[in-house]
Amino acid sequence: MNGYPSPASHSRSPSVYRAFHDPDGPATLSTTVVHALADCLGVDPTDGRISLYDTVDPDALDALFRPRHDGTPRSGGTLSFVVEDHYVTIYGNGEILIEPPTTR
């Protein structure tokens, strides 16, 4: 995987978007989240319309799920927040679920 989002082949609801972050890939977790949100919203991720800063510190997000100092992955834990009325849940295994406002 390249660290960027891909539409879910199986998800909890047809309108829930699923992406996976590869901690060994070139993208940071926060970049993967921005790309996933941009895909959900149908906007260009580089146009600056999506910002995580109003909800979560991107550097802290990256650090929270970064592999441990000995290189082992962080497989547990979740973090949820709302961006652009979309409910974002990040899992320690790299899974990212994004629910549009109408599915909650």
N, C-alpha and C positions, 0 to 999 in steps of 0.2 A: 504494500500500500504506500501511497505517496504522502499520506498525512492529510490530504484534502478530502472533503466530503463526497460521498456517493449515495444516491437514493437508496432507501431501504428496500430490500427484496421481501423482508418479513418485518413487520413492525406491529406494535400493540394496537394501533388504529391506522386505517388507511391514510389519514392525514398527518400522522406523526412522521417526521423526517428523522432518519438515522444516518449518522456519520461515524467514522472511526478515526481516531488519531493514532498515528504510528510514532511512538516516542523515539524511534531510531531514524525516522525520516527527517527531511530538511525543514519542515514547518514546525513552529511552536504550537502548543495546544491552543493558545489564544488566537493564533492565525487560523487554525483549523475551524475554530468556533465562528470566527468572523466570516470565513468562506461558506460555512454551512448556513449561517443566518442569511447571507447575501443570496444564496441559492434559494432559500425558502421565500425570501422577499422579492426575488426576481430583480435584484439590483447588482451592479458591478461592485465587487468587494473593495476596489481601490478608489471609489469615488468619495469616500469619507462619510457616507450617510449612516454607516453602522459603527457605533462606538461602544465598547464595553466599559469605558471609564466611568459612565454614569451609574453603573451597577456593580462592577467588580474590577479590581486592579488587575490588568492583564499579566503583569510581572508576577504578582502573587499567585494568580491562577496557574501560570506555567510552573512556578516553584512547588505549588501544592501537589501536583501530579507528576513531577519530574521523578525519574528513577532515583532510588536511594544512592547514597555515596558509594556503596559497594557494587552498584550497577544493577541490583535486583529491581524489578518493576514494582510499582505500587499498585497492587491488584485490588485493594479494598477502598471503600469510601465513595461518597457521592457529594456533589455540590449542585444546588439548583438556584437559579436566578431568572429574572425576567428582563428581556431586552426587546424593545419595539413590540411590546405586548405578547411576545412569544416566550413560552416557558421552556427554559433550557436546563437540561439535567446532564451532568457529566459524571461518568463512572470511572473508577480507578483503573478499569481494564481498557480504557480508551474509547468506550462507546459514548456517543453524544446523541441525545434525543432532544428534538425540538418540536414542541406542540404549538400550533397556531392558536390564537385566542378562542376560536369557535369550538375546539375540541375539549375544553375544560369545563 
